[in-house]
Structures are given as structure tokens and as C-alpha cells.
Amino acid sequence: MNNTIDLRQFRYFLAVSEKLNFGRAALRLHISQPPLSRQIRQLEDQLGVELFLRGKAGVTLTDAGAAFLPEVRRALIQAEKAVSVARAARGAAGGQFVVGYTTVFDRSVIPDVLDDLRQSFPKWQIVTRGKHSISLVRDIKNGIMDAAFIGLHTETLGLTEETIHEEPLVVALSAKHPLARKRRLGFDDLRGEPMFWFERRLNPGFYDYCQAFFEKIDFKLNAIPEPPDHHIMLGLIAEGQGIALISASLQNVKRQGIVFRALKEESNGLSMGIAVTYSKNNASPVLYSFLDLVRAKKLGRP
């Protein structure tokens, strides 16, 4: 028996995993059911584990199958990317280069390099996606994103990270709030104030960084759930439902009924920043041109 596992078997496994029915999976693959069943059984024999529990009502993934599934998805994505890179390198076709960006900063502080990149790689489709930093890192590790602008203090184990921008935090509050009369605020002013704050699962690294600072100055956060969209949060702040610590660049988002106040120097120990992160194992011919453009913008070169 040939013990080599090939991508065709991965595609067959993926189809059965998604349909949980051999007949429907075979229809999707445009093959008959018997050879599909044989290929899956052969794959199980080669791996030495059962991937599916078979029953009259259909099939379900075993623990081994459930663990195998995300790896198969990543392998197929990477295989498609490898083909795209090879074709682009010989000039036969372009490809897709995906850039992510964190949504907690105003886009004006993120280096605008995409137009230059499109001119340098006219056959390539340059795609942008905005997400939370932790999701961007996950996408890069899973091979479905090439590079991303993420918030500093995000866990990026296994990736390369280069800081490109830092800025202080400011307080956003209703123009009718009593604290709005002050030009600068300290954390003593903010004690007890309901403050919109994010869940730790959204960015454990930055959450822990902030908590360590709060503990150092003996500040107890009176946290209220932060909405997923900053425009919604600013609307709630304008209504007087809470205050927020935000990146200084978000002051560019104009909203009636809101004022922004800088933190006093002794309270300004917190900052936010942006880093560009990527995998050194990424073979895309676009990546290093993208990084060169980002570094040039950081240094102020045109």
C-alpha cells in the first residue's frame, strides 16, 4: 500500500467533515460514494486513527478527526497560496495579498502604502480586513492573512513584530460631565466612574498590561461592557452612560456631545501603539516590498 498522504485525501476528508454524510460529500466532489469511502478508510489506515464514527444517520467526527480538521484546512490554504506564489513568480498570474488592521486606532495613523503596493504588483489583488488584534494574529498563524497592523502588547508568539507608532491614551467623556470642565485628568478623578472596557479574551496581552498599571497606582476599574463598535461607544458616552480611555488618534472621529481630555503627566503611564506583524515563513513575493514601504513611511520618507 502507498503510505503517502496527498492533498486529494485532505479535500475528501474536508468535504465529509463539512457535510457529515458520505453521499452528500461525494456529490460535492463530483465522484461516486464508494471511492470516497475507500479514500477516507485508506487515510485512517495511514494515520492509524479513526476520523469518523459511522452510523445510519450519517457520520460524526471522532476526537482525532476534530483535531485533524483545522490542520487540514490550514494545509489546503497554504497549498493554494504556494501555487499562487509560484505562478506569480513566473509572471503567469498574480495572487492575493491580505493585510489586516486593528480597529482601535483611527486609520490615519496606519501607514498608507497600499496604493504604492498595487502599482508595484498590478497583477495582485491587495485586500484589507479590519478586526481585533488577537483575530489578526490568529489569521496570520493560520495562513489566511499575510501581514497586519496590530495593537502593541498583543501576544504574537512565533511571529515577527515591528513597532511603527505609539501614542498616549486620552479620556473620552460627555461634554455635560462635571469632569469636562477640567483640561487634564488624573486617575484620582476617574475613581468610581463607569468606564467602558473590553473583555480580556479580545486581547489578553493589552488587558494584562493595563491591569498591571492599574494595580501599580491602586486604581480599581469600574468597568462596563464595551460595545464592539467605537461609533456606538462614542454615542453612549455622549449620552452620559460612561467614559472611556481611547487612543489619542480617535479624537479625529468627530462626535457631537463628546470632549476628550489628556491625562496628567503623572497619570500618563499607559500608551497604545501599532506594530506590523508577519510570519518569516511567508513566501509571498509581495511581503517584503510591503514591509519596505511601511518602514519608509515610519521614517518619513515619501
QUIWOZI-V249069 format. One record per backbone hydrogen bond with DSSP energy under -0.5 kcal/mol. CO is the residue of the C=O (numbers start at 0). NH is the residue of the N-H. Records with the same first field share a line. If there is no record, write none. Layout:
CO = NH / NH
This chain:
0 = 2
5 = 8 / 9
6 = 10
7 = 11
8 = 12
9 = 13
10 = 14
11 = 15
12 = 16
13 = 17
14 = 18
15 = 19
19 = 58
20 = 24
21 = 25
22 = 26
23 = 27
24 = 28
25 = 29 / 30
26 = 29
31 = 35
32 = 36
33 = 37
34 = 38
35 = 39
36 = 40
37 = 41
38 = 42
39 = 43
40 = 44
41 = 45
42 = 46
43 = 47 / 48
50 = 61
51 = 53
52 = 59
54 = 57
57 = 54
59 = 52
61 = 65
62 = 66
63 = 67
64 = 68
65 = 69
66 = 70
67 = 71
68 = 72
69 = 73
70 = 74
71 = 75
72 = 76
73 = 77
74 = 78
75 = 79
76 = 80
77 = 81
78 = 82
79 = 83
80 = 84
81 = 85
82 = 86
83 = 87
84 = 88
85 = 89
86 = 91 / 92
87 = 90
94 = 124
96 = 98 / 126
97 = 145 / 146
98 = 128
99 = 148
100 = 130
101 = 104
105 = 108
106 = 109
108 = 110
110 = 112
112 = 116
113 = 117
114 = 118
115 = 119
116 = 120
118 = 121
120 = 123
123 = 125
124 = 96 / 126
126 = 98
128 = 100
130 = 102
131 = 134 / 135
132 = 136
133 = 137
134 = 138
135 = 139
136 = 140
137 = 141
138 = 143 / 144
139 = 142
145 = 278
146 = 99
147 = 149 / 276
148 = 101
149 = 274
150 = 153
155 = 158
159 = 277
161 = 275
164 = 273
166 = 271
167 = 247
168 = 262
169 = 171 / 245
170 = 260
171 = 243
172 = 258
173 = 176
176 = 179
177 = 180
178 = 181
182 = 261
184 = 263
185 = 188 / 189
186 = 190
187 = 190
189 = 192
193 = 242
194 = 223
196 = 225
198 = 201 / 202
199 = 202
201 = 133
202 = 206
203 = 207
204 = 208
205 = 209
206 = 210
207 = 211
208 = 212
209 = 213
210 = 214
211 = 215
212 = 216
213 = 218
214 = 217
217 = 219
218 = 220
219 = 191
220 = 222
221 = 194
223 = 196
228 = 232
229 = 233
230 = 234
231 = 235
232 = 236
233 = 237
234 = 238
235 = 240
236 = 239
242 = 195
243 = 171 / 245
245 = 169
246 = 249
247 = 250
248 = 251
249 = 252
251 = 253
254 = 257
256 = 174
258 = 172
260 = 170
261 = 184
263 = 266 / 267
264 = 267
266 = 268
269 = 168
271 = 166
272 = 151
273 = 163 / 164
274 = 149 / 276
275 = 161
276 = 147
277 = 159
278 = 281
283 = 286 / 287
285 = 289
286 = 290
287 = 291
288 = 292
289 = 293
290 = 294
291 = 295
292 = 296
293 = 297
294 = 298
295 = 300
296 = 299
